[in-house]
């Protein structure tokens, strides 16, 4: 009976241990279930974040492409403006050169005309002086003739 009692006590003790272990197993299973749920939630969030990152990466790539296009367009416009400015500068330089040549030609023409007019003016002055001299000579001759006629008559 004592052995039976001891065995009964051992069985009870083992049953308590089994119950304790079963309770612990249930707790561990609950903890594992919670952790698996947490892991599942984390995986879902990770997938969402991965999709969000992919979407943001695509948006960033599109933004970079747009920026590159805008930079290229701006560069092309700048090159076009520079070419237009160079062309206009060449046109203006050509026009300036023509204007300078024309100005020099006009100055030479003016100088030639002034020399011709000065020469003509001098010639006219000389002819006027000669004409006045001839006039004086004729007046003297007329006075001489008057005086001669007065003396004769």
C-alpha positions in Angstrom: 0.0 0.0 0.0 2.8 2.3 0.7 4.3 1.6 -2.6 0.9 2.2 -4.2 0.7 5.4 -2.2 4.1 6.5 -3.4 3.2 5.5 -6.9 0.0 7.4 -6.6 1.8 10.4 -5.3 4.3 10.1 -8.1 1.5 9.7 -10.6 -0.3 12.8 -9.1 3.0 14.6 -9.2 3.6 13.6 -12.8 0.0 14.5 -13.7 0.6 18.0 -12.1 3.8 18.2 -14.0 2.0 17.2 -17.2 -0.7 19.7 -16.5 1.9 22.4 -15.8 3.8 21.4 -18.9 0.5 21.3 -20.9 -0.3 24.8 -19.6 3.2 25.9 -20.5 2.8 24.3 -23.9 -0.5 26.1 -24.4 1.1 29.4 -23.3 4.0 28.7 -25.7 1.6 27.9 -28.5 -0.2 31.1 -27.8 3.1 33.1 -27.8 4.2 31.3 -31.0 0.8 32.1 -32.6 1.1 35.7 -31.5 4.6 35.8 -32.9 3.6 34.2 -36.1 0.7 36.7 -36.4 3.2 39.5 -35.7 5.6 38.0 -38.3 2.7 37.8 -40.8 1.8 41.4 -40.1 5.4 42.4 -40.5 5.6 40.6 -43.8 2.4 42.3 -45.0 3.9 45.7 -43.9 7.2 44.8 -45.6 5.3 43.9 -48.8 3.4 47.2 -48.6 6.6 49.1 -47.9 8.3 47.3 -50.8 5.5 48.2 -53.1 5.6 51.7 -51.9 9.3 51.9 -52.4 8.9 50.4 -55.9 6.3 53.0 -56.7 8.4 55.8 -55.3 11.4 54.5 -57.2 9.4 54.5 -60.5 8.2 58.1 -59.7 11.8 59.1 -59.0 12.9 57.6 -62.2 10.2 59.4 -64.1 11.0 62.7 -62.3 14.7 62.2 -63.2 13.8 61.5 -66.8 11.6 64.6 -66.9 14.4 66.6 -65.3 16.8 65.3 -67.9 14.4 66.2 -70.7 13.9 69.7 -69.3 17.7 70.1 -68.9 18.2 68.9 -72.5 15.5 71.3 -73.8 16.9 74.2 -71.8 20.4 73.4 -73.2 19.1 73.2 -76.7 17.3 76.5 -76.3 20.4 78.1 -74.9 22.5 76.7 -77.8 19.8 78.0 -80.2 19.8 81.4 -78.6 23.6 81.5 -78.7 23.6 80.6 -82.4 21.0 83.3 -83.1 23.1 85.8 -81.1 26.3 84.7 -83.0 24.4 85.1 -86.3 23.1 88.5 -85.3 26.5 89.5 -84.2 28.0 88.5 -87.5 25.2 90.4 -89.3 25.9 93.5 -87.2 29.6 93.2 -87.8 29.0 92.9 -91.5 26.6 95.9 -91.4 29.1 97.9 -89.4 31.9 97.1 -91.9 29.6 98.1 -94.8 28.6 101.3 -93.0 32.3 102.1 -92.3 33.2 101.5 -95.9 30.3 103.7 -97.0 31.2 106.4 -94.5 34.8 106.4 -95.8 33.5 106.6 -99.4 31.3 109.5 -98.4 34.2 111.3 -96.7 36.3 110.8 -99.8 33.5 112.1 -102.0 32.9 115.0 -99.7 36.7 115.8 -99.6 36.8 115.6 -103.4 33.7 117.8 -103.8 35.2 120.3 -101.4 38.4 120.4 -103.3 36.5 120.8 -106.6 34.3 123.6 -105.2 37.3 125.3 -103.7 39.1 125.1 -107.0 36.0 126.4 -108.8 35.6 129.1 -106.3 39.2 130.2 -106.7 38.8 130.1 -110.5 35.6 132.2 -110.2 37.4 134.7 -107.9 40.2 134.9 -110.4 37.8 135.4 -113.3 35.9 138.0 -111.2 39.1 139.9 -110.5 40.1 139.7 -114.1 36.6 140.9 -115.1 36.9 143.8 -112.6 40.3 144.6 -113.9 39.0 144.6 -117.5 36.0 146.7 -116.3 38.4 149.2 -114.7 40.5 149.3 -117.9 37.4 149.9 -120.0 36.2 152.7 -117.6 39.7 154.3 -117.8 39.5 154.0 -121.6 36.0 155.5 -121.6 37.2 158.4 -119.3 40.1 158.8 -121.7 37.8 158.9 -124.7 35.5 161.4 -122.9 38.4 163.5 -122.0 39.7 163.3 -125.6 36.3 164.2 -127.0 36.0 167.0 -124.6 39.4 168.3 -125.7 38.5 167.9 -129.4 35.1 169.6 -129.2 
